[in-house]
């Protein structure tokens, strides 16, 4: 059984792949599972939910993220990894009934630390925190 954290990592890796190759979610997920030596595992439904949902709602996610960028920055100017982490994190925050928003943010921050640059964690935290009331 693949952990929820690992599923989120696989989702970010799959989304990064899609951003680069324009593959379908199914192809990107299969490639990511293979790269991570998980070909013997069944693709978790939650992984498909995160990747397909993020791609399906990408334009609206980008619009929401853009409203919190400063100095005329655009979503397209963000690093590719920060962009996909923000999209996946925001999608999970808005669409998962199982995961509290703060948990989704914490997971996105952790993944940003693993895959992003030295500023990614604070940047992802700063943007996604705007979407939590109170």
C-alpha positions in Angstrom: 0.0 0.0 0.0 1.4 3.4 -1.0 1.3 6.1 1.6 -0.8 9.3 1.1 2.4 11.3 1.2 4.0 9.1 -1.5 0.8 9.5 -3.6 1.1 13.2 -3.4 4.8 13.0 -4.5 3.8 10.8 -7.4 1.1 13.2 -8.4 3.5 16.1 -8.4 6.0 14.1 -10.5 3.3 13.1 -12.9 2.1 16.7 -13.2 5.6 17.9 -13.8 6.0 15.2 -16.5 2.7 16.4 -18.2 3.9 20.0 -18.1 7.0 18.9 -20.0 5.8 16.2 -22.3 2.0 17.0 -22.7 1.3 13.3 -22.1 -2.1 12.3 -20.8 -2.6 11.8 -17.1 -2.7 8.0 -17.6 0.6 7.9 -19.5 2.3 10.3 -17.1 1.2 8.3 -14.0 2.3 5.0 -15.6 5.7 6.5 -16.4 6.1 8.0 -12.9 5.2 4.7 -11.3 7.7 2.9 -13.5 10.5 5.4 -12.7 9.8 5.0 -9.0 9.9 1.1 -9.2 6.2 0.8 -8.4 5.1 -1.1 -11.4 3.9 -4.0 -9.2 1.6 -1.7 -7.4 -2.0 -0.8 -8.4 -2.3 2.8 -9.3 -4.0 4.4 -6.3 -7.4 6.0 -7.0 -6.3 9.1 -5.1 -3.3 9.5 -7.4 -5.6 9.4 -10.5 -8.0 11.8 -8.7 -5.2 14.3 -7.9 -3.5 14.2 -11.4 -6.6 14.1 -13.5 -8.4 16.7 -11.4 -5.5 19.1 -11.4 -5.2 18.9 -15.1 -9.0 19.2 -15.7 -9.2 22.3 -13.5 -5.8 23.8 -14.4 -7.1 27.0 -15.9 -9.2 27.9 -12.9 -6.5 26.9 -10.4 -4.0 29.1 -12.3 -6.5 32.0 -12.1 -6.9 31.6 -8.4 -3.1 31.3 -7.8 -2.5 34.4 -10.0 -4.6 36.6 -7.7 -2.0 36.0 -5.0 1.1 36.6 -7.0 2.9 40.0 -6.5 4.6 42.4 -8.8 2.8 41.4 -11.9 4.1 37.9 -11.7 2.2 35.3 -13.7 1.7 31.6 -13.1 3.7 30.9 -16.3 6.7 32.7 -14.8 6.9 30.5 -11.8 9.3 27.6 -11.8 7.6 24.5 -13.2 7.9 22.5 -10.0 6.4 25.4 -7.9 3.6 25.7 -10.4 2.6 22.0 -10.3 2.9 21.9 -6.5 0.7 24.9 -6.1 -1.9 23.5 -8.5 -2.0 20.1 -6.9 -2.1 21.5 -3.4 -4.9 23.9 -4.2 -6.8 21.2 -6.1 -6.5 18.9 -3.1 -7.6 21.7 -0.7 -10.7 22.5 -2.7 -11.8 19.0 -3.7 -10.7 16.4 -1.2 -13.3 15.7 1.5 -10.9 13.4 3.3 -8.0 15.9 3.8 -8.2 19.1 5.9 -6.9 22.1 4.1 -4.1 22.7 6.5 -2.9 19.1 6.0 -2.9 19.6 2.2 -0.8 22.8 2.7 1.7 21.0 5.0 2.1 18.2 2.5 2.6 20.7 -0.4 5.2 22.5 1.7 7.0 19.2 2.4 7.0 18.3 -1.2 8.3 21.8 -2.1 11.2 21.2 0.2 11.9 17.9 -1.4 11.6 19.0 -5.1 11.9 22.8 -5.2 14.6 25.3 -4.5 15.6 26.9 -1.2 12.6 29.4 -1.4 10.0 27.0 -2.6 8.7 25.9 0.9 8.0 29.5 2.1 6.6 30.5 -1.3 4.2 27.6 -1.5 3.2 28.2 2.1 2.6 31.9 1.4 0.4 31.3 -1.6 -1.7 28.3 -0.3 -2.3 29.9 3.1 -4.3 32.5 1.3 -7.0 29.9 0.6 -7.6 29.0 4.3 -10.2 30.9 6.2 -9.3 32.0 9.7 
